[in-house]
Amino acid sequence: MDVSLSLGTDPYLQDHVYQETPLLPAVVGLEAMAQLTSALVGSAPRLFEKVEFIRPITVPKTGNRTIRLAALKRAGGRVEVAVRSDETGFQRITFGLCAFRRRTGFRVQGPENAIYRAHYKW
């Protein structure tokens, strides 16, 4: 699924700027991945695991940024989701996660490991 982002159509991006560069908020990326998972399996995920924020998704001040979400349904109710952007020609994953429907809980692994594990119960 491709989604186009711009400051004109997504004004919240103006509130998420780092060094004068608008960034897609991580929570918006998580929500997009949750919605794609929901569409694929028919219900909202109850757990995110192996959440990775590998690189920020930047949005140009003029023009737009296209992000591409892809999901794979795996055994045991697991769904793997990846987000890529046209900034890298869709060649590199920017955000990624595994989503589950059955488990609950919350755990975060520190940023020193560059992998964030967040478990959300809906």
C-alpha positions in Angstrom: 0.0 0.0 0.0 1.5 3.4 -1.0 0.7 6.6 0.9 1.6 10.1 -0.1 2.6 12.6 2.6 3.1 16.3 2.3 3.0 19.4 4.5 -0.1 20.5 2.5 -2.2 17.4 3.1 -0.7 16.4 6.5 -0.3 19.6 8.5 0.6 17.7 11.8 4.0 17.2 10.1 4.8 20.9 10.8 4.8 20.1 14.5 7.4 17.3 14.1 10.5 18.9 12.8 14.1 18.1 13.5 16.9 20.4 12.3 14.3 22.1 10.0 13.3 18.8 8.4 9.7 17.5 8.9 9.5 13.9 10.1 6.8 11.3 10.1 6.0 10.7 13.8 6.7 7.2 14.9 3.2 6.8 16.4 1.7 7.6 13.0 3.9 4.9 11.4 2.8 2.4 14.2 -0.9 3.3 13.5 -0.5 2.8 9.8 1.2 -0.6 10.4 -1.6 -1.6 12.8 -4.3 -0.6 10.3 -2.6 -2.6 7.6 -2.4 -5.6 9.9 -6.0 -5.2 10.8 -7.0 -5.2 7.1 -4.9 -8.3 6.5 -6.2 -10.5 9.3 -9.6 -8.9 10.1 -8.8 -7.7 13.6 -6.6 -5.2 15.4 -3.3 -6.5 16.7 -3.0 -6.9 20.5 0.8 -6.9 20.5 3.7 -5.3 18.7 7.0 -7.0 18.9 10.4 -6.3 17.4 9.4 -2.7 16.6 12.3 -1.1 14.7 12.8 2.5 13.8 15.8 2.1 11.5 15.8 5.6 10.0 13.5 8.6 10.1 11.0 9.2 7.3 11.5 12.7 6.2 9.0 14.8 4.3 10.3 17.6 2.0 9.1 21.2 2.6 7.7 21.2 -0.9 6.4 18.3 -2.8 5.6 15.0 -1.2 7.1 11.8 0.2 5.6 8.4 -0.7 5.8 5.6 1.8 5.1 2.0 1.0 3.7 -0.5 3.6 4.0 -4.2 3.0 2.7 -7.0 5.3 3.2 -10.8 5.4 0.9 -13.1 7.2 2.8 -15.8 9.1 1.9 -18.9 11.1 0.5 -18.5 14.6 -1.4 -15.2 13.9 1.9 -13.3 13.3 2.1 -10.5 10.8 5.4 -8.9 9.7 5.1 -5.3 8.5 7.7 -3.1 6.8 7.6 0.6 5.8 9.8 1.9 3.0 10.0 5.3 1.4 10.7 6.8 -2.0 13.6 8.7 -0.4 15.6 5.4 -0.7 13.9 4.2 -3.9 11.9 1.8 -1.6 15.1 -0.2 -1.2 15.6 0.2 2.6 13.2 -0.5 5.4 12.6 2.5 7.6 10.1 1.1 10.2 9.3 -2.6 10.8 7.5 -4.8 13.3 5.9 -8.1 14.0 2.2 -7.9 15.2 0.3 -10.5 17.1 -3.3 -10.9 18.1 -3.1 -13.2 21.2 -0.5 -11.9 23.7 -0.6 -9.0 26.0 1.9 -7.0 28.0 4.4 -4.2 27.7 8.2 -4.3 27.4 10.7 -1.8 26.0 14.3 -2.5 25.2 16.6 0.5 25.6 17.8 2.6 22.7 21.4 1.5 23.2 20.5 -1.7 21.3 18.8 0.3 18.4 15.7 -2.1 18.6 12.6 -1.0 20.4 10.2 -3.7 21.5 6.8 -2.3 22.5 3.8 -4.5 23.3 0.4 -2.8 23.2 -2.9 -4.2 24.3 -6.0 -2.9 22.5 
